[in-house]
Amino acid sequence: GGMARPTFVLGLCAALLAALAQGAHLQSSANPIRRVVSMLQAMQQKVEKEGETERKLYEKFQCFCQTAGGDLSASISAAEARVPDVGKDIEAAQGKLTQAKADLKRAQTDRSAAEASMSEATALREKEAAAFAKEKAEHVTNIGAIRKAVTALEKGMAGSFLQTPSAQVLRGLAVESQEMGDADRQELVAFLSEEAPQSGEITGILKQLGEEMSKDLAEITATEEEAAKSCEAMLAAKKKEAASLSETVETKMQQIGELGVSIERKKQDLSDTEAALLEDKKYLVDLEKSCATKKSEWEERSKTRAEE
């Protein structure tokens, strides 16, 4: 730029001298002064053309500076707004993840408790059913022995009855039964030991004992049936509860997995956004510096061209 003017002047002087020298030897050639003027005009056009080309290139560069700068500024603004939003999204997702894990743990604990309740109730029910079966069997045996004894007494066959297994059952019952008074017990024991003759009184004692035992059997049977029904209802409710809790466990496990993936993606998104933001800021600084330098150079170049 600074050397352009002296170079141009020197070129002009050299062209002028050459034209004058040639004009002295070639009388038939064109006017030397005209040739110099033509050369000057051609050189001026070349300079102007170069200047126009330079100006167009500069204008394109300036357009790029404005467009790229605007785009970068918009990108930076969007990223600066996005970073805290993504951070909030991650925080919210982590809160949901913590809650989902707590829900999962509670559902698993509740399901285990429901299953333990079912196991305990089933074991207790089996124990109660076994006890009932044993007690029922004893009542049935005793009632059967009493009926055989009453039938034998009514037929006058007490002697042969006393030699049967049923008589042996009554002997045990007479000792163990809590449902007879002492007087009745003594009389029954004496009859079964063949120490007292048969009488209508013994028949009455046996019938009354049979009725009381049948009543007891009906009561324990009703109690057993009610217990079985109650247990069945409880087991059905617990089974339904356990099934519902299993669904909750599956749902929460799926939710935890999805939240985990989502959080990792959001963290990656945040990392990428922050990295792009830094890169854009650095590039914008470089761009502004480059554009400012080009503008300064163009202004200096324009000033020099104007002087030429």
C-alpha positions as a Markdown table, in Angstrom:
| # | Residue | x | y | z |
|---|---|---|---|---|
| 1 | Gly | 0.0 | 0.0 | 0.0 |
| 2 | Gly | 2.7 | 2.5 | 1.1 |
| 3 | Met | 5.0 | 1.6 | -1.8 |
| 4 | Ala | 2.3 | 1.7 | -4.4 |
| 5 | Arg | 2.6 | 5.4 | -5.1 |
| 6 | Pro | 6.4 | 5.6 | -5.7 |
| 7 | Thr | 6.2 | 2.5 | -7.9 |
| 8 | Phe | 3.5 | 4.0 | -9.9 |
| 9 | Val | 5.4 | 7.3 | -10.4 |
| 10 | Leu | 8.6 | 5.5 | -11.4 |
| 11 | Gly | 6.7 | 3.4 | -13.9 |
| 12 | Leu | 5.2 | 6.5 | -15.3 |
| 13 | Cys | 8.6 | 8.2 | -15.8 |
| 14 | Ala | 10.1 | 5.1 | -17.4 |
| 15 | Ala | 7.2 | 4.9 | -19.8 |
| 16 | Leu | 7.5 | 8.6 | -20.7 |
| 17 | Leu | 11.3 | 8.4 | -21.4 |
| 18 | Ala | 10.9 | 5.2 | -23.5 |
| 19 | Ala | 8.1 | 6.8 | -25.6 |
| 20 | Leu | 10.2 | 10.0 | -26.2 |
| 21 | Ala | 13.3 | 8.0 | -27.2 |
| 22 | Gln | 11.3 | 5.8 | -29.6 |
| 23 | Gly | 9.5 | 8.9 | -31.0 |
| 24 | Ala | 12.9 | 10.5 | -32.0 |
| 25 | His | 13.8 | 7.5 | -34.3 |
| 26 | Leu | 10.3 | 6.6 | -35.7 |
| 27 | Gln | 8.8 | 9.7 | -37.3 |
| 28 | Ser | 6.0 | 7.6 | -38.8 |
| 29 | Ser | 4.8 | 6.4 | -35.4 |
| 30 | Ala | 2.0 | 8.0 | -33.4 |
| 31 | Asn | 2.5 | 11.1 | -31.3 |
| 32 | Pro | 4.7 | 10.1 | -28.3 |
| 33 | Ile | 2.7 | 12.2 | -25.9 |
| 34 | Arg | -0.5 | 10.5 | -26.9 |
| 35 | Arg | 1.1 | 7.1 | -26.4 |
| 36 | Val | 2.1 | 8.1 | -22.9 |
| 37 | Val | -1.4 | 9.4 | -22.1 |
| 38 | Ser | -2.9 | 6.1 | -23.4 |
| 39 | Met | -0.5 | 4.1 | -21.2 |
| 40 | Leu | -1.4 | 6.3 | -18.2 |
| 41 | Gln | -5.1 | 5.7 | -18.9 |
| 42 | Ala | -4.6 | 1.9 | -19.2 |
| 43 | Met | -2.6 | 1.8 | -15.9 |
| 44 | Gln | -5.3 | 3.9 | -14.2 |
| 45 | Gln | -8.0 | 1.5 | -15.4 |
| 46 | Lys | -6.0 | -1.5 | -14.2 |
| 47 | Val | -5.6 | 0.2 | -10.8 |
| 48 | Glu | -9.3 | 1.0 | -10.6 |
| 49 | Lys | -10.2 | -2.6 | -11.7 |
| 50 | Glu | -8.0 | -4.1 | -9.0 |
| 51 | Gly | -9.5 | -1.7 | -6.5 |
| 52 | Glu | -13.1 | -2.7 | -7.5 |
| 53 | Thr | -12.2 | -6.4 | -7.2 |
| 54 | Glu | -10.6 | -5.7 | -3.8 |
| 55 | Arg | -13.7 | -3.8 | -2.7 |
| 56 | Lys | -16.1 | -6.6 | -3.7 |
| 57 | Leu | -14.0 | -9.1 | -1.8 |
| 58 | Tyr | -13.9 | -6.9 | 1.3 |
| 59 | Glu | -17.7 | -6.4 | 1.1 |
| 60 | Lys | -18.2 | -10.2 | 1.0 |
| 61 | Phe | -15.9 | -10.6 | 3.9 |
| 62 | Gln | -17.8 | -8.0 | 5.9 |
| 63 | Cys | -21.1 | -9.7 | 5.0 |
| 64 | Phe | -19.6 | -12.9 | 6.3 |
| 65 | Cys | -18.5 | -11.2 | 9.5 |
| 66 | Gln | -22.0 | -9.8 | 10.2 |
| 67 | Thr | -23.8 | -13.1 | 9.3 |
| 68 | Ala | -21.4 | -15.4 | 11.1 |
| 69 | Gly | -21.2 | -13.1 | 14.1 |
| 70 | Gly | -25.0 | -12.9 | 14.3 |
| 71 | Asp | -25.4 | -16.6 | 14.1 |
| 72 | Leu | -22.7 | -17.2 | 16.7 |
| 73 | Ser | -24.3 | -14.7 | 19.1 |
| 74 | Ala | -27.7 | -16.3 | 18.6 |
| 75 | Ser | -26.2 | -19.8 | 19.2 |
| 76 | Ile | -24.4 | -18.5 | 22.4 |
| 77 | Ser | -27.6 | -16.9 | 23.7 |
| 78 | Ala | -29.5 | -20.1 | 23.1 |
| 79 | Ala | -26.9 | -22.2 | 24.8 |
| 80 | Glu | -26.6 | -19.9 | 27.8 |
| 81 | Ala | -30.4 | -20.2 | 28.2 |
| 82 | Arg | -30.3 | -24.0 | 27.6 |
| 83 | Val | -27.6 | -24.9 | 30.2 |
| 84 | Pro | -29.6 | -23.9 | 33.3 |
| 85 | Asp | -32.8 | -25.5 | 31.8 |
| 86 | Val | -31.0 | -28.8 | 31.2 |
| 87 | Gly | -29.5 | -28.6 | 34.7 |
| 88 | Lys | -33.0 | -28.1 | 36.2 |
| 89 | Asp | -34.3 | -31.1 | 34.1 |
| 90 | Ile | -31.4 | -33.3 | 35.5 |
| 91 | Glu | -32.2 | -32.2 | 39.0 |
| 92 | Ala | -35.9 | -32.9 | 38.5 |
| 93 | Ala | -35.2 | -36.3 | 37.0 |
| 94 | Gln | -32.8 | -37.2 | 39.9 |
| 95 | Gly | -35.6 | -36.3 | 42.3 |
| 96 | Lys | -37.9 | -38.6 | 40.5 |
| 97 | Leu | -35.3 | -41.3 | 40.5 |
| 98 | Thr | -34.8 | -41.0 | 44.3 |
| 99 | Gln | -38.6 | -41.2 | 44.8 |
| 100 | Ala | -38.9 | -44.2 | 42.5 |
| 101 | Lys | -36.1 | -46.1 | 44.4 |
| 102 | Ala | -37.9 | -45.3 | 47.7 |
| 103 | Asp | -41.2 | -46.5 | 46.2 |
| 104 | Leu | -39.5 | -49.7 | 44.9 |
| 105 | Lys | -38.0 | -50.5 | 48.3 |
| 106 | Arg | -41.3 | -49.9 | 50.1 |
| 107 | Ala | -43.2 | -52.1 | 47.6 |
| 108 | Gln | -40.6 | -54.9 | 47.9 |
| 109 | Thr | -40.8 | -54.7 | 51.7 |
| 110 | Asp | -44.6 | -54.7 | 51.7 |
| 111 | Arg | -44.7 | -57.6 | 49.3 |
| 112 | Ser | -42.3 | -59.6 | 51.5 |
| 113 | Ala | -44.4 | -58.8 | 54.5 |
| 114 | Ala | -47.6 | -60.0 | 52.7 |
| 115 | Glu | -45.9 | -63.2 | 51.6 |
| 116 | Ala | -44.6 | -63.8 | 55.1 |
| 117 | Ser | -48.2 | -63.3 | 56.4 |
| 118 | Met | -49.5 | -65.8 | 54.0 |
| 119 | Ser | -46.9 | -68.4 | 55.0 |
| 120 | Glu | -47.6 | -67.8 | 58.7 |
| 121 | Ala | -51.3 | -68.0 | 58.2 |
| 122 | Thr | -51.1 | -71.1 | 56.1 |
| 123 | Ala | -48.8 | -72.8 | 58.7 |
| 124 | Leu | -51.2 | -71.8 | 61.6 |
| 125 | Arg | -54.2 | -73.0 | 59.6 |
| 126 | Glu | -52.6 | -76.4 | 58.9 |
| 127 | Lys | -51.8 | -76.7 | 62.6 |
| 128 | Glu | -55.4 | -75.8 | 63.6 |
| 129 | Ala | -56.9 | -78.1 | 61.0 |
| 130 | Ala | -54.7 | -81.0 | 62.3 |
| 131 | Ala | -55.8 | -80.3 | 65.9 |
| 132 | Phe | -59.4 | -80.2 | 64.8 |
| 133 | Ala | -59.1 | -83.4 | 62.9 |
| 134 | Lys | -57.7 | -85.2 | 65.9 |
| 135 | Glu | -60.4 | -83.8 | 68.2 |
| 136 | Lys | -63.1 | -84.6 | 65.8 |
| 137 | Ala | -61.9 | -88.2 | 65.5 |
| 138 | Glu | -62.0 | -88.5 | 69.3 |
| 139 | His | -65.5 | -87.1 | 69.5 |
| 140 | Val | -66.7 | -89.4 | 66.7 |
| 141 | Thr | -65.2 | -92.4 | 68.3 |
| 142 | Asn | -66.6 | -91.6 | 71.8 |
| 143 | Ile | -70.1 | -90.8 | 70.4 |
| 144 | Gly | -70.0 | -94.0 | 68.4 |
| 145 | Ala | -69.1 | -96.0 | 71.6 |
| 146 | Ile | -71.9 | -94.3 | 73.6 |
| 147 | Arg | -74.5 | -95.1 | 70.9 |
| 148 | Lys | -73.4 | -98.8 | 70.9 |
| 149 | Ala | -73.6 | -98.9 | 74.7 |
| 150 | Val | -77.1 | -97.4 | 74.7 |
| 151 | Thr | -78.3 | -99.8 | 72.0 |
| 152 | Ala | -76.8 | -102.8 | 74.0 |
| 153 | Leu | -78.4 | -101.6 | 77.2 |
| 154 | Glu | -81.8 | -101.2 | 75.6 |
| 155 | Lys | -81.6 | -104.7 | 74.1 |
| 156 | Gly | -80.5 | -106.1 | 77.4 |
| 157 | Met | -77.1 | -107.1 | 76.0 |
| 158 | Ala | -74.9 | -105.1 | 78.4 |
| 159 | Gly | -72.8 | -108.1 | 79.3 |
| 160 | Ser | -71.6 | -108.8 | 75.8 |
| 161 | Phe | -71.0 | -105.1 | 75.1 |
| 162 | Leu | -68.6 | -104.8 | 78.0 |
| 163 | Gln | -66.3 | -107.3 | 76.2 |
| 164 | Thr | -66.1 | -105.0 | 73.1 |
| 165 | Pro | -63.5 | -102.3 | 72.1 |
| 166 | Ser | -66.3 | -99.7 | 72.4 |
| 167 | Ala | -66.6 | -100.6 | 76.1 |
| 168 | Gln | -62.9 | -99.9 | 76.5 |
| 169 | Val | -63.3 | -96.5 | 74.8 |
| 170 | Leu | -66.0 | -95.7 | 77.4 |
| 171 | Arg | -63.7 | -96.7 | 80.2 |
| 172 | Gly | -61.2 | -94.1 | 79.0 |
| 173 | Leu | -63.9 | -91.5 | 78.5 |
| 174 | Ala | -65.3 | -92.1 | 82.0 |
| 175 | Val | -61.9 | -91.3 | 83.5 |
| 176 | Glu | -61.0 | -88.3 | 81.2 |
| 177 | Ser | -64.3 | -86.6 | 80.5 |
| 178 | Gln | -64.8 | -83.1 | 81.9 |
| 179 | Glu | -68.5 | -83.1 | 81.1 |
| 180 | Met | -69.8 | -85.5 | 83.8 |
| 181 | Gly | -70.4 | -84.9 | 87.5 |
| 182 | Asp | -68.7 | -87.1 | 90.1 |
| 183 | Ala | -71.8 | -89.1 | 90.9 |
| 184 | Asp | -72.5 | -89.9 | 87.2 |
| 185 | Arg | -68.8 | -90.7 | 86.7 |
| 186 | Gln | -68.7 | -93.2 | 89.6 |
| 187 | Glu | -71.9 | -94.9 | 88.5 |
| 188 | Leu | -70.6 | -95.3 | 84.9 |
| 189 | Val | -67.2 | -96.6 | 86.1 |
| 190 | Ala | -69.0 | -99.1 | 88.3 |
| 191 | Phe | -71.1 | -100.3 | 85.4 |
| 192 | Leu | -68.1 | -100.6 | 83.0 |
| 193 | Ser | -66.2 | -102.5 | 85.7 |
| 194 | Glu | -69.1 | -104.9 | 86.0 |
| 195 | Glu | -69.4 | -104.0 | 89.6 |
| 196 | Ala | -73.0 | -102.7 | 89.3 |
| 197 | Pro | -76.0 | -104.1 | 87.5 |
| 198 | Gln | -77.3 | -102.3 | 84.5 |
| 199 | Ser | -80.1 | -99.8 | 85.1 |
| 200 | Gly | -82.1 | -97.2 | 83.3 |
| 201 | Glu | -80.1 | -94.6 | 85.1 |
| 202 | Ile | -76.9 | -95.7 | 83.2 |
| 203 | Thr | -78.8 | -95.4 | 79.9 |
| 204 | Gly | -79.8 | -91.8 | 80.8 |
| 205 | Ile | -76.3 | -90.9 | 81.8 |
| 206 | Leu | -74.9 | -92.2 | 78.5 |
| 207 | Lys | -77.6 | -90.5 | 76.4 |
| 208 | Gln | -76.9 | -87.2 | 78.1 |
| 209 | Leu | -73.2 | -87.6 | 77.6 |
| 210 | Gly | -73.7 | -88.4 | 74.0 |
| 211 | Glu | -75.9 | -85.4 | 73.4 |
| 212 | Glu | -73.3 | -83.1 | 75.1 |
| 213 | Met | -70.5 | -84.6 | 73.0 |
| 214 | Ser | -72.5 | -84.2 | 69.8 |
| 215 | Lys | -73.1 | -80.6 | 70.7 |
| 216 | Asp | -69.4 | -80.1 | 71.4 |
| 217 | Leu | -68.6 | -81.7 | 68.0 |
| 218 | Ala | -71.0 | -79.3 | 66.2 |
| 219 | Glu | -69.4 | -76.3 | 68.0 |
| 220 | Ile | -65.8 | -77.2 | 67.2 |
| 221 | Thr | -66.8 | -78.1 | 63.6 |
| 222 | Ala | -68.5 | -74.7 | 63.2 |
| 223 | Thr | -65.4 | -73.0 | 64.7 |
| 224 | Glu | -63.2 | -74.9 | 62.3 |
| 225 | Glu | -65.3 | -74.0 | 59.3 |
| 226 | Glu | -65.3 | -70.3 | 60.3 |
| 227 | Ala | -61.5 | -70.3 | 60.9 |
| 228 | Ala | -61.0 | -72.0 | 57.5 |
| 229 | Lys | -63.2 | -69.5 | 55.8 |
| 230 | Ser | -61.6 | -66.5 | 57.5 |
| 231 | Cys | -58.1 | -67.8 | 56.6 |
| 232 | Glu | -59.1 | -68.3 | 53.0 |
| 233 | Ala | -60.4 | -64.8 | 52.8 |
| 234 | Met | -57.3 | -63.4 | 54.4 |
| 235 | Leu | -55.0 | -65.4 | 52.0 |
| 236 | Ala | -57.0 | -64.2 | 49.0 |
| 237 | Ala | -56.6 | -60.6 | 50.1 |
| 238 | Lys | -52.9 | -61.0 | 50.8 |
| 239 | Lys | -52.4 | -62.8 | 47.5 |
| 240 | Lys | -54.1 | -59.9 | 45.7 |
| 241 | Glu | -52.0 | -57.4 | 47.7 |
| 242 | Ala | -48.8 | -59.3 | 46.8 |
| 243 | Ala | -49.8 | -59.4 | 43.1 |
| 244 | Ser | -50.5 | -55.6 | 43.1 |
| 245 | Leu | -47.2 | -55.0 | 44.8 |
| 246 | Ser | -45.4 | -57.2 | 42.3 |
| 247 | Glu | -46.8 | -55.0 | 39.5 |
| 248 | Thr | -45.6 | -51.9 | 41.4 |
| 249 | Val | -42.1 | -53.5 | 41.7 |
| 250 | Glu | -42.0 | -54.1 | 38.0 |
| 251 | Thr | -43.3 | -50.7 | 37.1 |
| 252 | Lys | -40.8 | -48.9 | 39.5 |
| 253 | Met | -37.9 | -51.0 | 38.2 |
| 254 | Gln | -38.7 | -50.0 | 34.6 |
| 255 | Gln | -39.1 | -46.4 | 35.7 |
| 256 | Ile | -35.8 | -46.4 | 37.5 |
| 257 | Gly | -34.1 | -47.9 | 34.4 |
| 258 | Glu | -35.7 | -45.3 | 32.1 |
| 259 | Leu | -34.9 | -42.4 | 34.4 |
| 260 | Gly | -31.3 | -43.6 | 34.7 |
| 261 | Val | -30.9 | -43.6 | 30.9 |
| 262 | Ser | -32.7 | -40.2 | 30.6 |
| 263 | Ile | -30.4 | -38.6 | 33.2 |
| 264 | Glu | -27.3 | -39.9 | 31.5 |
| 265 | Arg | -28.5 | -38.5 | 28.2 |
| 266 | Lys | -29.3 | -35.1 | 29.8 |
| 267 | Lys | -25.9 | -35.0 | 31.4 |
| 268 | Gln | -24.3 | -35.7 | 28.0 |
| 269 | Asp | -26.5 | -33.1 | 26.4 |
| 270 | Leu | -25.4 | -30.6 | 29.1 |
| 271 | Ser | -21.8 | -31.5 | 28.6 |
| 272 | Asp | -22.1 | -31.1 | 24.8 |
| 273 | Thr | -23.9 | -27.8 | 25.2 |
| 274 | Glu | -21.3 | -26.4 | 27.5 |
| 275 | Ala | -18.5 | -27.6 | 25.2 |
| 276 | Ala | -20.2 | -26.0 | 22.2 |
| 277 | Leu | -20.8 | -22.8 | 24.1 |
| 278 | Leu | -17.1 | -22.5 | 25.0 |
| 279 | Glu | -16.1 | -23.2 | 21.4 |
| 280 | Asp | -18.6 | -20.7 | 20.0 |
| 281 | Lys | -17.4 | -18.0 | 22.4 |
| 282 | Lys | -13.8 | -18.6 | 21.5 |
| 283 | Tyr | -14.6 | -18.6 | 17.8 |
| 284 | Leu | -16.7 | -15.4 | 18.1 |
| 285 | Val | -13.7 | -13.6 | 19.8 |
| 286 | Asp | -11.4 | -14.8 | 17.0 |
| 287 | Leu | -13.9 | -13.7 | 14.3 |
| 288 | Glu | -14.4 | -10.3 | 15.8 |
| 289 | Lys | -10.6 | -9.8 | 16.0 |
| 290 | Ser | -10.1 | -10.9 | 12.4 |
| 291 | Cys | -13.0 | -8.8 | 11.1 |
| 292 | Ala | -11.7 | -5.7 | 13.0 |
| 293 | Thr | -8.2 | -6.3 | 11.5 |
| 294 | Lys | -9.6 | -6.6 | 8.0 |
| 295 | Lys | -11.6 | -3.4 | 8.5 |
| 296 | Ser | -8.6 | -1.5 | 9.6 |
| 297 | Glu | -6.5 | -2.8 | 6.7 |
| 298 | Trp | -9.3 | -1.9 | 4.2 |
| 299 | Glu | -9.6 | 1.6 | 5.6 |
| 300 | Glu | -5.8 | 2.0 | 5.2 |
| 301 | Arg | -5.9 | 0.5 | 1.7 |
| 302 | Ser | -8.8 | 2.8 | 0.7 |
| 303 | Lys | -7.0 | 5.9 | 1.9 |
| 304 | Thr | -3.9 | 4.9 | -0.1 |
| 305 | Arg | -5.9 | 4.2 | -3.3 |
| 306 | Ala | -7.6 | 7.6 | -2.9 |
| 307 | Glu | -4.2 | 9.3 | -2.8 |
| 308 | Glu | -3.1 | 7.4 | -5.9 |
